[in-house]
């Protein structure tokens, strides 16, 4: 490599027309060759501790994989709270997220190459036999083309890649004869009909048995797809072509990429989130590096590495330049409009952008990778996990966390690039948080709300495919892995494809279509490996010096670039633009500024769009601040030990758990169960937390009756059988219209599904202790020590407890952009005397998942450059209670000129594909 590729020490250039196998291998080598460089910002971790953490990862994988195989297989995924498999059609629909499930044992296929990376070769051989024996790819089910490609096709190809490697070593898989590859080829042909469009962009969904458009297919009418959905095919499809010699797969994937490149916005070189597959028109014109676009950029660079086609590198570099020019506002990555890239499209970020620092490492741009990664780590340290979305001032926007692996991925690549032991400590934190907050008796449960610590009954296949792979590799030495990981490239699902494919079956014409669309200055592109002498110039504290200014960015300051400010305007003495938070309808100057917006100049137009966006978000935020956040009911007795946390609705009366210490006690059912009269069993609830059924009287009346009986708290369980916090909006119990100051005990509300878990536990164990709090607490160490060393007993016990619970899952998925809006506020009939302050329909539109966190940050929020100091000083004078509807007629006429942009903002606020 060093002779032909000129990459000794990653400091020399790679010849521009070097053999592509060498270029691909060189790029992979450059990714990890900097590991000898250690930035001394953190104490080195001993080999013994790294081995201990690596063994801990192995045990965690065994816990997740073992429970899937015991309780779920051959179902697609494990439901870890109810200890059973998720079979599509047998569980309530979760919307688009279920399109990943095809009744093809998804988790097993997705885990194949993870087994080999973790040195579980015997288990891998057994898993391959199960796949060949049990998996059927001809099911009458509509699946996502994108998810099926990255998870199933990628899983089969990754498994095949490592199967032939093991066979060559001579110990395992000697019987193997490309059976996984034949399955992959079969699946590839089943996906090809999706590309039957004039543009070459694939339909987003396809029926595995009937294809597209047939009456039996129940699909083929879609018009839109996301950019990542159409642009994340080239690695798997090209690998399938190179493995089999069938060029059609690579040809179709290249055509889709060519079309996306042609349709980029020419002035900004950015692409939108959603595109019409027939016309090529952009449906959603906001652009970022997160959900909906993320892996499109990833696959452009990795296609260059794997296939050696320089047009992919040129396209990536063109996009990357635009990303760093417009979207990157260190340490943030904020979406912008493709036609007006200086205008931010939103003031929040989604969790999927956590992959981007890892991609920047592969690119060789280390500094911004360190900055963004550190910002994300600070968010994780605040919430234990990365929320699905968070605002630019680091408040929770969407509170769930489905155990995503992207941050672990970037952590691994940053450690490989820097050798800094700081990133080992980051990985250690991830391991501790997973075990502390997500581990349950039957696996690992996704977080329904990172603020309360409540769980969701899902364990996605990507958790086993990616999380454990990256964490194990982070702590492993080269000799700990039975093959050379440097010979492979990771797909977006962390499946492994061998780099030698770059020289195999090269029958695809490599016409450089890039130059057809734009003139590129070749000198602008990197054809060299990152030079560690430049990345870390004689300074072992280089990475630490980048991280240090960001240590308190989440809690004490606003990061640079939260609001993009026209620097040239400030330098020329112009006033800063009008902010929505400062606007007053009675201020003539403000009204005059509004009149100019959108008419006087392009700068004023940008100010107008920004103002409208802020006004919409401010209005939405004010509505949410009227809602109380969810609470948590945590089961702390055996065999749960605090590992099961249920989402509970708060009460607008009684003890405020956010201001007082949590309430802990054993539970007891009240008699009468509805709690609407004096209790006949006061001795049973004395000093305990009373369970009451909803209905027949006011919530406050129930609270008074159990309080008079001596209860220390109350849990109201919904009488609507099958209701669940996963699908219903947050429910708040209101008072009775009278003075409720006499109610001193905490009251929480559980939907039927969550309440059934407690009731089943009582039937099984009689004595059940719970903790009522605003957020799940750490587990009791003494109780943990009493736990059986084997998790089998816990799994069996939990299975018995929850087997009768009806499961309704949260509408959520791999990409936040695909969130369903089907859940509606619960309607109360006049006969229902339980009055509730439920979530408003307008809030559901803006955020169907959960309420925003409204707690203010510690300290005053100021811009690092002090350019916005004047604005922050006037914040106290703003009047947030002014409603838009009360503004005078001139404003209405201005709004009429902004209809198109308002609709765009509302679409982004709904955030659906």
C-alpha positions in Angstrom: 0.0 0.0 0.0 2.7 2.5 0.9 4.5 2.0 -2.4 1.5 2.3 -4.8 -0.8 4.4 -2.6 1.8 6.7 -1.1 0.1 6.5 2.3 2.9 5.7 4.7 1.9 7.6 7.8 -1.1 9.0 5.9 0.9 12.1 5.0 1.6 11.5 1.3 -0.9 12.0 -1.5 -2.7 9.2 -3.3 -2.1 9.4 -7.0 -5.3 10.7 -8.6 -5.6 7.8 -11.0 -4.2 5.1 -8.8 -5.7 1.6 -9.2 -9.0 1.8 -7.4 -8.4 -1.2 -5.2 -5.5 0.7 -3.8 -7.5 4.0 -3.4 -10.2 2.2 -1.6 -7.9 0.3 0.7 -5.9 3.5 1.2 -9.0 5.4 2.3 -9.8 2.7 4.8 -6.2 2.6 6.1 -6.2 6.4 6.5 -9.3 6.2 8.7 -7.5 4.2 11.4 -3.8 4.9 10.9 -3.9 7.8 13.2 -4.5 5.6 16.2 -0.9 6.0 17.2 -1.5 9.7 17.8 -2.6 10.1 21.4 -3.9 13.5 22.6 -2.9 13.5 26.2 -6.1 15.2 27.4 -7.2 12.1 29.3 -5.4 9.5 31.3 -4.7 6.3 29.3 -7.0 3.4 30.0 -5.2 0.2 31.0 -5.5 -2.9 28.8 -7.1 -4.7 31.8 -9.9 -2.1 32.0 -10.4 -2.1 28.3 -10.7 -5.9 28.3 -13.2 -5.7 31.2 -15.3 -3.2 29.3 -15.1 -5.3 26.2 -16.3 -8.4 28.2 -19.1 -6.2 29.6 -20.2 -5.5 26.0 -20.2 -9.2 25.2 -22.4 -9.9 28.2 -24.8 -7.1 27.2 -25.0 -8.5 23.7 -25.7 -12.0 25.1 -28.5 -10.6 27.2 -30.1 -8.9 24.2 -29.5 -11.6 21.6 -30.3 -14.5 24.0 -33.6 -13.0 25.0 -34.5 -12.3 21.3 -33.8 -16.0 20.5 -35.6 -17.3 23.5 -38.7 -15.1 23.6 -39.1 -13.6 20.1 -37.5 -15.7 17.3 -38.6 -16.2 14.5 -40.4 -12.9 14.9 -38.7 -9.8 13.5 -38.1 -8.1 16.8 -38.2 -8.5 20.5 -40.7 -6.7 22.7 -38.6 -6.6 25.9 -41.2 -5.4 28.4 -43.7 -8.1 27.6 -41.1 -10.7 26.7 -42.5 -11.7 23.3 -41.9 -11.3 19.6 -43.3 -8.5 17.5 -45.1 -10.1 14.5 -46.5 -7.7 12.0 -50.2 -8.0 11.8 -50.5 -9.5 15.3 -49.7 -6.3 17.1 -51.4 -2.9 16.8 -49.9 -0.9 13.9 -47.2 1.7 14.6 -47.5 3.2 11.2 -44.5 3.6 9.0 -42.1 2.2 11.5 -43.6 -1.3 10.9 -42.5 -1.1 7.3 -39.1 -2.4 8.5 -40.8 -5.7 9.5 -41.3 -8.3 6.8 -41.7 -11.5 8.7 -38.2 -12.5 7.8 -36.6 -12.7 11.3 -35.1 -9.3 11.0 -33.1 -9.1 14.2 -31.4 -12.4 13.4 -30.3 -11.4 9.9 -29.3 -7.9 11.2 -27.1 -9.5 13.9 -25.2 -12.0 11.7 -21.9 -10.2 11.2 -22.1 -8.8 14.7 -21.7 -12.4 16.0 -18.4 -12.7 14.1 -17.1 -9.3 15.2 -17.7 -10.4 18.8 -15.9 -13.7 18.2 -19.1 -15.8 18.5 -18.3 -17.9 15.5 -20.2 -21.0 16.7 -23.3 -18.9 17.4 -22.8 -17.4 13.9 -22.7 -20.8 12.3 -25.9 -21.8 14.1 -27.6 -18.5 13.2 -26.7 -18.9 9.5 -28.3 -22.4 9.5 -31.4 -21.0 11.1 -31.7 -18.2 8.5 -31.3 -20.8 5.7 -33.8 -23.1 7.3 -36.5 -20.7 8.5 -36.4 -17.4 6.7 -38.9 -16.8 3.9 -38.5 -13.8 1.6 -41.7 -14.4 -0.3 -44.2 -13.0 2.2 -47.3 -11.0 1.3 -46.2 -7.9 3.2 -45.4 -4.3 2.2 -42.0 -3.3 3.4 -39.8 -0.3 3.2 -37.3 -0.5 0.3 -34.8 1.5 2.3 -35.0 -0.5 5.5 -35.1 -3.8 3.7 -32.0 -2.9 1.8 -29.8 -1.7 4.7 -31.0 -4.2 7.2 -31.9 -7.4 5.4 -29.9 -7.2 2.1 -27.0 -5.7 4.0 -27.3 -8.3 6.7 -27.2 -11.1 4.3 -24.2 -9.7 2.4 -22.4 -8.9 5.6 -23.0 -12.5 6.8 -21.9 -13.9 3.4 -18.7 -11.7 3.5 -17.7 -13.1 6.9 -18.9 -16.6 6.1 -16.5 -16.9 3.2 -13.7 -15.4 5.4 -14.3 -18.0 8.1 -14.4 -20.8 5.5 -11.0 -19.7 4.1 -9.6 -19.9 7.6 -10.5 -23.6 7.6 -12.2 -24.0 11.0 -15.8 -22.9 10.7 -18.4 -22.7 7.9 -16.7 -25.5 5.8 -20.1 -26.6 4.6 -21.0 -23.1 3.4 -21.6 -22.7 -0.4 -22.8 -19.1 -0.9 -26.3 -19.8 0.4 -26.6 -16.4 2.0 -25.5 -14.8 -1.2 -28.2 -16.6 -3.1 -30.8 -15.4 -0.6 -29.4 -11.9 -1.1 -29.8 -12.2 -4.8 -33.3 -13.4 -4.5 -34.1 -10.4 -2.3 -32.4 -8.0 -4.7 -34.6 -9.2 -7.6 -37.7 -8.7 -5.4 -36.6 -5.1 -4.8 -35.9 -4.2 -8.4 -39.6 -3.5 -9.4 -39.5 -0.5 -7.0 -37.2 1.2 -9.5 -39.8 1.2 -12.3 -40.2 5.0 -12.4 -39.3 7.5 -15.1 -36.7 9.1 -12.8 -35.0 5.9 -11.7 -35.8 6.8 -8.1 -37.4 3.8 -6.3 -40.8 3.7 -4.8 -40.5 3.9 -1.0 -42.4 0.6 -0.5 -42.8 -2.7 -2.2 -44.7 -5.9 -1.6 -42.3 -8.8 -1.3 -44.6 -11.2 -3.0 -46.5 -9.1 -5.5 -44.2 -6.2 -6.2 -45.6 -2.8 -7.3 -49.0 -1.6 -8.5 -50.7 -4.9 -8.7 -54.0 -4.9 -6.9 -52.7 -7.5 -4.5 -49.6 -5.4 -3.8 -51.4 -2.7 -1.8 -48.6 -0.2 -2.8 -47.3 1.7 -5.8 -49.4 4.8 -5.4 -46.8 6.8 -3.6 -45.3 9.9 -5.2 -42.7 11.0 -2.7 -39.6 9.5 -1.1 -36.9 10.8 1.1 -33.4 11.6 -0.3 -31.7 9.0 2.0 -34.3 6.4 1.0 -33.3 6.7 -2.7 -29.7 7.5 -2.1 -28.7 4.7 0.3 -28.6 1.8 -2.0 -25.3 1.9 -3.9 -23.2 -0.1 -1.3 -25.5 -3.0 -1.0 -26.6 -3.1 -4.6 -23.1 -2.7 -6.0 -21.7 -5.4 -3.6 -24.5 -7.7 -4.8 -23.5 -7.1 -8.4 -19.8 -7.5 -7.6 -20.4 -10.7 -5.7 -22.7 -12.3 -8.3 -21.7 -10.7 -11.6 -25.3 -9.5 -12.1 -24.7 -5.9 -13.1 -28.3 -4.8 -13.0 -28.3 -4.0 -9.3 -25.4 -1.6 -9.4 -26.8 0.0 -12.5 -30.1 0.8 -10.9 -28.5 2.2 -7.7 -26.2 4.4 -9.8 -29.1 5.7 -11.8 -30.9 6.8 -8.7 -27.8 8.6 -7.4 -27.2 10.3 -10.7 -30.8 11.6 -10.6 -30.5 13.0 -7.1 -27.2 14.7 -8.1 -28.8 16.3 -11.1 -31.7 17.6 -9.0 -29.6 19.3 -6.4 -30.2 23.0 -6.0 -27.5 24.4 -8.2 -26.8 27.7 -6.4 -26.4 26.1 -3.0 -25.4 22.5 -4.0 -27.8 21.2 -1.3 -30.6 18.6 -1.6 -34.0 18.6 0.1 -35.5 16.1 2.4 -38.3 14.7 0.2 -38.5 14.4 -3.6 -41.2 13.4 -6.1 -40.1 10.1 -7.6 -41.9 10.9 -10.9 -41.1 14.6 -11.6 -38.0 15.1 -9.5 -39.5 18.2 -7.8 -38.4 18.8 -4.3 -41.4 18.3 -1.9 -39.6 19.4 1.2 -37.0 22.0 0.5 -35.2 22.1 3.9 -31.8 20.5 4.0 -29.6 19.2 6.7 -27.5 16.1 7.7 -30.0 14.4 9.9 -33.2 12.4 9.2 -34.2 12.0 5.6 -30.8 12.9 4.1 -28.1 11.6 6.3 -27.0 8.3 4.7 -27.2 9.9 1.2 -24.0 11.8 2.0 -22.5 8.9 3.8 -23.0 6.6 0.8 -21.4 9.1 -1.7 -18.1 9.0 0.2 -18.2 5.3 1.0 -19.1 4.4 -2.6 -15.9 6.1 -3.6 -14.0 4.1 -0.9 -15.6 0.8 -1.9 -15.9 1.2 -5.7 -13.1 3.5 -6.5 -15.2 5.8 -8.7 -13.9 9.4 -8.4 -17.2 10.9 -9.4 -18.6 9.9 -6.1 -15.8 11.7 -4.3 -16.3 14.8 -6.4 -20.0 14.9 -5.6 -19.4 14.3 -1.9 -16.9 17.1 -1.8 -19.3 19.5 -3.5 -22.0 18.7 -1.0 -19.6 18.8 1.9 -18.4 22.3 1.0 -22.1 23.4 1.0 -22.7 21.7 4.3 -19.8 23.4 6.0 -20.7 26.7 4.4 -24.4 26.8 5.3 -25.5 24.0 7.7 -22.5 23.8 10.0 -22.7 26.4 12.7 -20.2 24.9 15.1 -20.9 23.0 17.2 -24.4 22.8 15.7 -25.7 21.4 12.5 -28.9 23.2 11.6 -31.2 22.7 8.7 -31.5 25.4 6.1 -33.6 26.1 3.0 -32.0 24.9 -0.2 -33.0 28.0 -2.1 -32.1 30.4 0.8 -29.3 28.6 2.6 -28.5 31.5 4.8 -31.9 31.0 6.5 -32.3 28.4 9.1 -35.2 26.1 8.5 -35.7 25.0 12.1 -34.2 25.6 15.6 -33.9 22.0 16.6 -31.7 19.1 15.6 -32.6 15.4 15.4 -30.5 12.5 16.8 -29.6 10.9 13.5 -27.1 13.7 12.8 -24.9 12.1 15.4 -23.4 9.9 12.6 -21.9 13.0 11.0 -18.8 13.4 13.1 -17.9 9.8 12.1 -18.3 10.7 8.5 -16.1 13.8 9.0 -13.4 11.5 10.3 -13.5 9.5 7.1 -13.4 12.7 5.2 -10.4 13.8 7.3 -12.0 17.0 8.8 -11.3 16.3 12.4 -11.9 19.6 14.2 -15.6 20.1 13.5 -16.1 16.3 14.2 -14.6 16.8 17.6 -16.8 19.9 18.2 -20.1 18.4 17.2 -19.4 15.1 19.0 -18.6 17.0 22.2 -21.8 19.0 22.0 -23.8 15.8 21.6 -21.9 14.2 24.5 -22.9 17.1 26.8 -26.5 16.6 25.8 -26.2 12.9 26.7 -24.6 13.7 30.0 -27.6 15.9 30.8 -30.3 13.4 29.7 -28.5 10.0 29.9 -29.4 9.5 26.3 -29.6 11.6 23.2 -33.2 12.7 22.7 -34.8 12.1 19.3 -34.7 15.9 18.8 -33.4 18.8 20.9 -33.5 22.5 20.4 -30.6 24.8 19.8 -30.6 25.8 23.5 -30.5 22.1 24.3 -34.0 21.5 25.6 -35.9 18.3 24.7 -37.9 18.6 21.6 -38.8 14.9 21.1 -38.1 12.9 24.3 -37.9 9.3 23.1 -34.7 7.5 22.4 -34.9 4.1 20.6 -31.4 3.1 21.5 -29.8 4.6 18.5 -26.2 3.7 17.7 -25.0 6.8 15.7 -23.3 8.5 18.6 -21.4 5.3 19.5 -20.4 5.0 15.8 -18.9 8.5 15.8 -17.2 7.8 19.2 -15.5 4.7 17.7 -14.3 6.6 14.6 -13.0 9.5 16.6 -11.0 7.2 18.8 -9.6 5.4 15.8 -8.6 8.8 14.3 -7.1 10.4 17.4 -6.2 7.6 19.8 -7.5 9.9 22.6 -8.5 7.8 25.6 -11.1 10.4 26.3 -13.3 8.6 23.8 -12.9 5.3 25.7 -14.4 7.1 28.7 -17.2 8.3 26.5 -17.9 4.7 25.5 -17.7 3.6 29.1 -20.5 6.2 29.9 -22.6 4.7 27.1 -22.3 1.2 28.5 -23.1 2.4 32.1 -26.2 4.3 30.9 -27.5 1.4 28.9 -27.2 -1.0 31.8 -28.5 1.5 34.3 -31.5 2.9 32.5 -32.4 0.7 29.5 -31.7 -2.9 30.7 -34.8 -4.9 31.6 -35.2 -8.6 32.4 -35.9 -9.5 28.8 -33.3 -7.4 27.0 -32.9 -3.6 26.6 -36.0 -1.4 26.2 -36.1 1.9 24.3 -36.6 5.0 26.3 -40.1 6.5 25.8 -39.1 9.7 27.6 -35.5 10.5 28.5 -36.7 13.0 31.1 -38.7 10.5 33.2 -36.7 7.4 32.3 -39.9 5.6 31.2 -39.6 2.7 28.7 -41.1 1.6 25.5 -41.7 -2.0 24.5 -39.3 -2.1 21.6 -35.8 -3.3 20.9 -35.0 -2.5 17.3 -32.8 -4.7 15.2 -30.3 -1.9 14.6 -29.4 -2.0 18.3 -27.8 -5.5 17.9 -26.5 -4.8 14.4 -24.6 -1.6 15.3 -24.5 -0.6 19.0 -22.6 -3.7 20.3 -20.4 -3.8 17.2 -19.1 -0.3 17.6 -18.8 -0.5 21.4 -16.8 -3.8 21.3 -14.5 -2.5 18.6 -13.9 0.7 20.6 -12.3 -1.3 23.4 -10.9 -4.2 21.4 -7.2 -4.6 20.4 -6.4 -5.9 17.0 -5.6 -9.3 18.3 -9.0 -9.5 20.0 -10.7 -9.8 16.5 -10.4 -12.9 14.5 -10.1 -11.0 11.2 -8.7 -7.7 10.0 -11.4 -5.2 10.3 -9.4 -2.8 8.1 -10.2 -5.0 5.1 -13.9 -4.0 5.3 -16.1 -0.9 5.1 -19.1 -0.3 7.3 -22.5 0.2 5.6 -24.9 2.6 7.3 -26.3 -0.4 9.3 -22.7 -1.3 10.2 -22.6 -4.4 8.0 -19.2 -5.3 6.6 -18.4 -5.4 2.9 -14.9 -6.4 1.8 -12.8 -3.7 0.1 -11.6 -6.2 -2.5 -15.0 -5.8 -4.2 -13.5 -2.7 -5.9 -11.6 -4.9 -8.4 -14.2 -7.6 -8.8 -16.7 -7.8 -11.8 -16.0 -4.2 -12.9 -18.4 -4.2 -15.8 -20.2 -1.0 -14.9 -19.2 2.0 -17.0 -17.6 4.6 -14.8 -18.6 7.6 -16.9 -17.9 10.7 -14.8 -21.4 12.2 -14.9 -20.5 14.8 -12.3 -18.8 17.0 -14.9 -22.0 17.0 -17.0 -23.8 19.0 -14.3 -21.2 21.3 -12.9 -17.7 22.6 -13.5 -15.5 21.4 -10.6 -12.2 22.8 -9.7 -10.2 19.6 -9.0 -7.8 21.4 -6.8 -10.5 22.0 -4.3 -10.8 18.3 -3.5 -8.8 16.2 -1.2 -6.9 13.4 -2.8 -4.7 12.8 0.2 -5.0 11.1 3.5 -5.4 13.2 6.6 -1.9 14.1 7.8 -1.7 13.7 11.5 1.1 16.1 11.6 -1.4 18.8 10.5 -4.3 17.5 12.4 -2.4 17.5 15.7 0.4 20.0 15.1 3.0 19.3 17.7 0.4 19.5 20.4 -0.7 16.4 22.3 -3.6 18.4 23.8 -5.0 19.4 20.4 -8.3 17.5 20.7 -8.8 18.6 24.3 -8.3 22.2 23.4 -11.1 21.9 20.9 -13.4 20.2 23.4 -12.7 22.5 26.4 -14.8 25.5 25.3 -17.8 23.2 24.8 -17.7 21.6 28.3 -20.5 23.8 29.6 -22.2 24.6 26.4 -25.4 22.7 27.3 -26.0 24.2 30.7 -24.5 27.6 30.7 -24.4 29.2 27.3 -25.9 29.4 23.9 -23.6 27.9 21.3 -22.4 30.0 18.5 -24.7 30.2 15.5 -28.0 29.5 17.2 -29.4 32.4 15.2 -27.5 33.2 12.1 -26.7 36.9 12.1 -25.6 38.9 9.2 -22.1 39.8 10.3 -21.6 42.3 7.6 -24.7 44.2 8.8 -23.4 44.4 12.3 -20.0 45.6 11.0 -21.7 48.3 9.1 -23.6 49.5 12.1 -27.1 48.3 11.0 -29.6 47.2 13.6 -30.0 43.5 14.3 -33.2 42.0 12.8 -36.5 42.0 14.7 -36.9 38.9 16.8 -40.3 37.3 17.4 -39.7 37.2 21.2 -39.2 41.0 21.1 -42.2 41.9 18.9 -45.0 44.1 20.3 -48.1 44.7 18.2 -48.4 48.2 19.8 -45.0 49.3 18.7 -45.2 51.4 15.5 -41.5 50.7 14.7 -42.1 47.0 14.8 -45.1 47.3 12.5 -43.0 49.3 10.1 -40.3 46.7 10.1 -42.9 44.0 9.3 -44.2 46.0 6.3 -40.7 46.0 4.9 -40.1 42.3 5.3 -40.5 40.4 2.1 -40.6 43.5 0.0 -37.7 45.8 0.3 -34.7 43.5 -0.4 -33.5 40.0 -0.3 -32.1 40.6 3.2 -35.4 41.9 4.4 -37.1 38.9 2.9 -34.8 36.6 4.8 -35.6 38.5 8.0 -39.3 38.1 7.3 -39.0 34.3 6.8 -36.9 34.0 10.0 -39.4 36.1 11.9 -42.3 34.0 10.8 -40.5 30.8 11.7 -39.7 32.2 15.2 -43.3 33.4 15.6 -44.8 30.0 14.8 -42.3 28.2 17.1 -42.8 30.7 19.9 -46.6 30.3 19.7 -46.2 26.5 19.8 -43.8 26.7 22.7 -46.1 28.9 24.7 -48.9 26.4 24.3 -46.6 23.6 25.5 -45.5 25.5 28.5 -49.0 25.3 29.8 -48.7 21.5 30.0 -47.1 19.7 32.9 -44.4 17.2 31.9 -44.9 13.4 32.3 -44.1 11.6 35.5 -42.7 8.2 36.2 -43.9 5.1 38.1 -40.9 2.9 38.7 -41.3 -0.7 40.0 -38.4 -1.2 42.5 -39.3 -4.5 44.1 -38.1 -8.0 43.0 -37.6 -9.0 40.2 -37.7 -5.5 38.6 -35.3 -3.6 40.9 -36.2 -0.3 39.2 -35.6 -1.6 35.7 -39.2 -1.1 34.6 -40.4 2.5 34.4 -43.9 3.4 33.3 -44.9 6.8 31.8 -47.5 8.4 34.1 -49.7 11.5 33.6 -49.4 14.2 36.3 -52.2 15.8 38.3 -52.8 19.5 38.6 -53.4 19.1 42.3 -51.7 17.3 45.2 -48.0 17.0 45.9 -45.8 18.3 43.0 -43.2 15.6 42.5 -41.0 18.0 40.6 -40.6 20.1 43.7 -40.6 17.5 46.4 -38.9 14.3 47.2 -40.3 11.2 45.4 -42.8 9.0 47.1 -42.0 5.3 47.6 -44.2 2.6 48.9 -46.0 -0.7 48.4 -49.2 -0.6 46.3 -52.7 -1.8 47.4 -56.0 -1.7 45.6 -58.7 0.4 47.1 -62.2 -0.8 47.9 -64.4 0.3 46.2 -61.9 0.2 43.3 -63.3 3.4 41.8 -62.5 5.3 45.0 -65.6 7.4 44.7 -66.8 6.8 48.3 -65.2 6.2 51.7 -62.9 3.2 51.5 -64.0 0.0 53.2 -60.4 -1.3 53.5 -58.5 1.6 55.0 -56.2 -0.8 56.8 -55.1 -2.2 53.4 -54.1 1.2 52.0 -52.8 2.8 55.2 -49.2 3.9 54.5 -49.3 2.6 51.0 -49.9 3.9 47.5 -53.5 3.2 46.6 -54.6 1.9 43.2 -57.9 3.3 41.9 -59.8 2.9 38.7 -60.8 5.9 36.6 -64.5 6.8 36.3 -67.8 7.6 38.1 -66.4 10.6 40.0 -63.9 13.4 40.0 -60.2 12.7 40.3 -60.0 15.1 43.3 -62.7 13.2 45.0 -60.8 9.9 44.6 -57.7 11.6 46.0 -59.5 12.9 49.1 -61.0 9.4 49.8 -57.7 7.6 49.7 -55.9 10.3 51.6 -58.5 10.1 54.4 -57.8 6.4 54.5 -54.1 7.0 55.2 -52.7 6.4 51.7 -49.4 8.2 50.9 -50.1 8.4 47.2 -52.5 7.3 44.5 -52.3 5.8 41.0 -55.4 6.1 38.9 -55.6 3.4 36.2 -57.6 4.0 33.1 -60.8 2.0 32.7 -60.6 2.1 28.9 -59.2 -1.4 28.3 -56.2 -1.5 25.9 -55.3 2.2 26.2 -51.6 3.0 26.3 -49.2 5.9 26.7 -47.5 4.7 23.5 -50.4 5.7 21.4 -52.5 8.2 23.4 -51.4 11.8 24.2 -50.2 12.7 27.6 -53.1 12.8 30.1 -53.3 15.3 32.9 -55.8 15.0 35.8 -57.5 18.3 36.6 -59.1 19.4 39.8 -62.9 19.6 40.5 -63.2 23.4 40.1 -62.9 23.8 43.8 -60.0 24.5 46.1 -57.8 21.4 46.1 -55.1 22.7 48.5 -56.4 20.1 51.0 -55.0 17.3 48.8 -51.4 16.7 50.0 -50.5 13.3 48.5 -49.1 12.8 44.9 -51.5 11.5 42.3 -50.5 9.9 39.0 -52.4 8.5 36.0 -51.6 5.3 34.2 -53.2 4.1 31.0 -54.6 0.5 31.0 -51.6 -1.2 29.5 -49.1 0.3 32.0 -51.6 -0.2 34.9 -51.9 -3.9 33.9 -48.2 -4.4 34.4 -48.6 -3.4 38.1 -51.7 -5.4 38.6 -50.1 -8.5 37.0 -47.1 -8.0 39.3 -49.4 -7.9 42.4 -51.1 -11.2 41.3 -47.7 -12.8 40.9 -45.8 -11.5 43.9 -48.4 -9.9 46.2 -45.9 -7.4 47.5 -45.1 -4.8 44.9 -43.2 -1.6 45.7 -43.1 1.4 43.4 -41.5 4.8 43.3 -43.5 7.9 42.2 -41.3 10.6 40.9 -40.7 13.2 38.2 -37.9 11.1 36.8 -36.8 7.6 37.2 -34.2 7.2 39.9 -31.0 5.1 40.0 -31.5 1.5 41.1 -31.1 0.5 44.7 -27.6 -1.1 44.9 -28.6 -3.3 47.9 -31.6 -4.7 46.0 -29.4 -5.3 42.9 -27.1 -7.4 45.1 -30.0 -9.6 46.1 -30.8 -10.3 42.4 -30.2 -13.8 41.1 -26.9 -14.0 39.1 -28.7 -15.5 36.1 -31.0 -13.3 34.1 -33.2 -16.3 33.1 -35.3 -16.2 36.3 -35.9 -12.5 35.9 -36.9 -13.0 32.2 -39.3 -15.8 33.1 -40.8 -13.9 35.9 -41.3 -10.8 33.9 -42.7 -12.8 31.1 -45.4 -14.2 33.4 -46.2 -10.8 34.7 -46.6 -9.1 31.4 -47.9 -11.8 29.2 -51.5 -10.7 29.6 -50.8 -7.1 29.0 -52.1 -5.8 25.7 -49.3 -3.9 23.8 -49.9 -0.7 21.8 -46.6 0.7 20.6 -45.5 4.3 20.1 -45.8 5.6 16.6 -42.1 6.1 15.9 -39.5 4.8 13.5 -35.9 4.8 12.3 -36.3 8.3 11.0 -38.1 11.1 13.0 -39.3 12.6 9.7 -41.7 9.7 9.2 -43.6 10.2 12.4 -47.3 9.3 12.2 -49.9 11.9 13.2 -52.7 9.4 13.8 -52.9 9.8 17.6 -55.6 12.2 18.7 -56.5 13.8 22.0 -58.7 11.7 24.1 -62.3 12.9 24.0 -64.3 13.0 27.2 -68.1 12.5 27.0 -70.3 14.6 29.2 -71.1 11.5 31.2 -67.5 11.0 32.1 -67.0 13.0 35.3 -63.2 12.6 35.3 -62.3 16.1 33.9 -58.9 16.2 32.3 -56.5 18.8 30.9 -55.5 16.9 27.8 -53.1 17.9 25.0 -54.6 20.2 22.5 -55.0 19.3 18.8 -52.6 22.1 17.8 -49.9 20.6 20.0 -50.4 17.2 18.5 -49.7 18.7 15.0 -46.6 20.4 16.1 -45.3 17.5 18.2 -47.2 14.2 18.1 -44.6 12.4 20.2 -44.5 14.3 23.5 -44.3 17.7 25.1 -41.4 20.0 24.9 -39.2 20.4 28.0 -39.8 23.9 29.3 -37.3 24.2 32.1 -35.0 27.1 31.5 -31.3 26.6 31.3 -28.9 27.4 34.1 -27.5 30.8 33.6 -28.3 33.5 31.1 -28.1 32.6 27.4 -25.6 34.7 25.6 -23.9 34.5 22.2 -20.2 33.6 22.4 -19.3 36.6 20.2 -21.5 39.0 22.2 -23.1 40.0 18.9 -26.6 39.3 20.3 -26.0 40.9 23.7 -28.4 43.8 22.9 -31.1 41.4 21.9 -30.7 39.3 25.1 -30.9 42.4 27.2 -34.3 43.2 25.8 -35.8 39.7 26.3 -37.3 40.6 29.6 -39.3 43.4 27.9 -41.0 41.1 25.4 -44.6 40.2 25.8 -45.1 36.5 25.0 -48.8 36.7 25.7 -49.6 38.8 22.6 -51.6 36.6 20.2 -51.1 36.7 16.5 -54.8 36.9 15.8 -55.0 40.3 17.6 -52.6 42.0 15.3 -53.9 44.8 13.0 -54.8 44.6 9.3 -51.4 45.6 7.9 -49.9 42.5 9.4 -52.6 40.4 7.7 -51.7 41.9 4.4 -48.0 41.1 5.0 -48.9 37.5 5.9 -50.7 37.1 2.6 -47.4 37.6 0.8 -45.8 34.9 2.9 -48.3 32.1 2.4 -45.9 29.8 0.6 -43.3 30.1 3.3 -45.8 29.7 6.1 -47.0 26.5 4.6 -43.4 25.3 4.3 -42.8 26.1 8.0 -46.0 24.3 9.0 -45.0 21.3 7.0 -41.6 21.2 8.8 -43.4 21.7 12.1 -45.6 18.6 11.4 -42.4 16.9 10.3 -43.9 14.1 8.3 -42.7 12.6 5.0 
